[in-house]
Amino acid sequence: MREFHKNKIAIYEYDEWRIIEKAFDEKTNQRSETIFSLGNGYLGIRGNLEEGYSGDPKTSLVGTYINGIYESEPIMYGEYHYGYPLWGQTMINVTDWRLISFWIEDEKFDMLKGSIKDYNRTLDMKNGKLTRELIWRSPKDKEIYVKIERFVSLTNKHLAAIRFMIKPLNFDGEITFISELDGNVKNKNLREQALIVIDKWADERLGYIQQKTNKTEFTIGCSMYNDFYCKEQDIEYSLEKIEEDKKIGIKITFKGEKDQTYILDKYVNFYTSRDVVENEIMNYAKEGVLEAKTAGYDNLYNEHKEYLFKFWEDADIKIKGDIALQQGIRFNSFQLLQSVGRDGITNIGAKGLTGEGYEGHYFWDSEIYVLPFFLYSRPEISKALLMYRYNTLDKARERAREMRSKGALFPWRTINGEEASSYFPASTAQYHIDADITYAIYKYVEATDDFDFLINYGAEIVFETARMWADRGGYIPLKDNKFCINEVTGPDEYKPCVDNNCYTNYMARFNLNYGVYVAELLKAKYPQKYEELKEKINLKEEELVEWKNAADNMYLPYDERLGINPQDDSFLYKEPYDVDSIPVEETPLVTNWHQLNIMRYQICKQADVILLMFLLGDEFDIELKKRNYDFYEPKTTHDSSLSACVFSIIASEIGYKEQAYNYFMQTARMDLDDYNNNAHEGIHTACMAGTWASVVNGFAGMRVYNGELHFKPYLPEKWESYEFRVKYKNRQINVKVEDNLTIYKLLDGDDIVIWHKGNRVELSKMKEVTLS
Ligand code: BGC
């Protein structure tokens, strides 16, 4: 069994609600920039130092990102073939707004010069604030206390603010603050600078930069307002504006006195041409910071805190008995909330808004991993993720035409709804994304009863994806005329372009059946809507018959001799390989082995059949689940961070508690402790959501069968208890698991029946039910 968590490099202090860095180290700077990211689903900023960084540029990545704002460059192919996407999409690094530096006479504040003491950098996850505090001794022995706080507002998506405080400790003397907006920004992986400055100005406190992307023509406006004051007394200071080629700034000079606290509050607003018409951007951004100044830093921060307070009430998992895990779980939930788009036109990137890994692209990670995390605490966010798919459905239809398919084919990786991957075997061939999206629609409607969404938006996606499957597969004579789906890649990207990937066939069958079900439902209950939709997409009744036939005759791989579900038609004919013998330095294999070698062995990158047994759990009995687990577990490298959580969930279900815990450990602190040595590129959002699932679906065994909630909880040996809340069909239930006891309490909504270890339990409001 792989144990990546043993590679951990723990550098933060353990604390239930905070991530604390007690020493600044250049070597881990870039990881900390990711870990200390702040965001609100629209705007994200890495934990870059306000004053800039004089260390090795290779140990830092400066980044502010706006969800959905990207640049395109032609993809370079050695050999181009029909249907390869021509244009890439890269979430761009936008105006650098965080810059605030100060000088004590001619010495610039720099943590890498002089010396620092009493340093700590703290991400307060309960309140959504990043704080850095230290005492700096300059090379000329001036000592100054520095405290910098910042937040990215969760209640006003355009707003971010910094409070920069300094207090001379052993001197009086001239101090200068410089606060800037810098338009000279780049992405690591773009060949050209994406943003050009088209307008900029500064007056004494306000400043503004407007930029435009070269190809995609997004306009982005960034404004700032700087409010300077001394805490103890009124002071005199001079203001001067700075204008450079791509930069504007404001210089504040004053006579600093020992033991006085000087504060600069910087309010920033971002607006883009997606938010308002282009010639209004500047007004909105300018008004935004003026209003922020009027409201004041403390009030804005309190509103933001209040939002988080409510989020934690609903979404927190409380663990007693392991502080490191508690911290890890909260960090993951916090980063998910900070990364997820919630406007229906954006989604959540595999790396959130915290880095440039995967170019900011959205994957199936959204529907299969992240969406369930929000579904049971903030269902409206899950809906917004699905609305994003609805809003890009036309592009999926176009892609299907290009691929000579009927219906719609959603892109494997994208920002704007078009396929952006240059390597089809691990992208376009993953047709399963269509079924993943449909499955997420089904789960959303199941948990919310939001039929309004289903009839107005969801159904159209379900029908178009069912159409794609009916057309994509075919009846193969040598397979007993079963409906087979050939040349696809399942979740396991180490077996690309195979026939009858088990996950894909089962999920496609689900998609087809759900298509028929939704059509019948609409016919019976919303006939007019059904007629309108039929007309809109030119749906014929014969198609429903076709879907049903394909589903009924779907080829579902099963091997009698081994009693397992082969991952695909060729998997069992590949050479076995002792995965445990692969040295850690050779993983992930994809960067160390030629693809052909990875492909010829029975080696899996990530959960495939195992994931299927979780998603469609009632189609596999427990013995089969065990046999499949025993078969695939030793063959899986977990080179994808999407894997371990799924193995943990199934290990819990089949009673392999030690393995369940071990796999859970590999997800919970993956980015914090940097198991894969790549946190510097950004967080792993799917894995983070998988942590939540490992607890709720794994340890607590939560599943929904026939529309009812089932639990099968147990307590991991090392813990004293754990507790979480679930919103389901307009109810909210609190679940607390202690040693040998589970306590259910319906907090909100009408009485509901749930199932505890196979027994029916009735819950009524505010009455605790304790079960062994
Ligand atoms: C995984 C995919 C995943 C992608 C983005 C890849 O390594 O194999 O399943 O969608 O990462 O997270």
Boltz pocket constraint, residues with backbone or C-beta under 6 A from the ligand:
constraints:
  - pocket:
      binder: B
      contacts: [[A, 350], [A, 358], [A, 363], [A, 364], [A, 365], [A, 491], [A, 493], [A, 605], [A, 606], [A, 639], [A, 640], [A, 641], [A, 642], [A, 686]]
      max_distance: 6.0
